[in-house]
């Protein structure tokens, strides 16, 4: 969705996904896929997930899963309320 140039880190691709009342898994997997594929052309990627109406417990579970998915990669997933 957005690309920024960082003087040290190089190009950073940022994908943004908003979770709504349904389709969480599809939006999440689409966002992860886009962020990973963007590494072909970018030095790093960030997937920003806005949780909207998702309950606090589900957001925390998503953060735990996101940390495991990104461990050792050049992608970060940021989960915001």
C-alpha positions in Angstrom: 0.0 0.0 0.0 2.8 2.4 1.0 6.6 2.4 0.3 9.1 4.6 2.2 12.8 5.0 1.7 14.8 4.8 4.9 18.4 6.1 4.7 19.8 3.1 6.5 17.2 0.3 6.2 16.5 0.9 2.5 13.0 0.5 1.0 10.2 -0.5 3.4 6.9 -1.7 2.0 3.9 -1.2 4.3 0.7 -3.2 3.9 -2.4 -2.2 5.8 -5.3 -4.5 6.6 -8.4 -3.7 8.6 -10.2 -6.5 10.3 -14.0 -6.2 10.4 -16.9 -8.3 11.6 -16.0 -11.3 9.3 -13.3 -12.6 7.1 -10.5 -12.2 9.6 -8.5 -15.2 8.4 -8.7 -14.2 4.7 -7.6 -10.7 5.3 -4.8 -11.8 7.6 -3.5 -14.4 5.1 -3.8 -12.0 2.3 -1.8 -9.3 4.2 0.9 -11.8 5.2 1.2 -13.0 1.6 1.4 -9.5 0.2 4.1 -8.5 2.8 6.2 -11.6 2.1 5.9 -11.2 -1.7 6.9 -7.5 -1.4 10.3 -8.6 -0.1 11.2 -9.4 -3.7 11.3 -5.6 -4.4 11.8 -4.2 -0.9 14.4 -4.5 1.8 11.9 -4.9 4.6 8.1 -5.0 4.9 5.6 -4.2 7.6 2.0 -5.5 7.8 -0.1 -3.1 9.9 -3.3 -4.7 11.1 -6.1 -2.5 12.5 -8.4 -4.7 14.6 -11.5 -2.6 14.6 -14.2 -4.5 16.5 -12.0 -7.5 17.4 -11.9 -8.2 21.1 -8.8 -7.5 23.2 -8.2 -11.2 23.9 -8.2 -12.0 20.1 -5.9 -9.0 19.4 -3.4 -10.3 22.0 -3.5 -13.8 20.4 -2.9 -12.3 17.0 0.1 -10.4 18.4 1.6 -13.7 19.7 1.0 -15.5 16.4 2.4 -12.5 14.4 5.6 -12.6 16.5 6.1 -16.3 15.7 5.4 -15.7 12.0 7.9 -12.9 11.7 10.7 -14.3 13.8 13.9 -14.4 11.7 12.4 -12.6 8.7 12.6 -9.1 7.3 8.8 -8.6 7.9 7.1 -7.2 11.0 3.4 -7.4 11.8 2.0 -4.6 13.9 -1.4 -5.1 15.5 -3.2 -2.0 16.7 -6.7 -1.7 18.3 
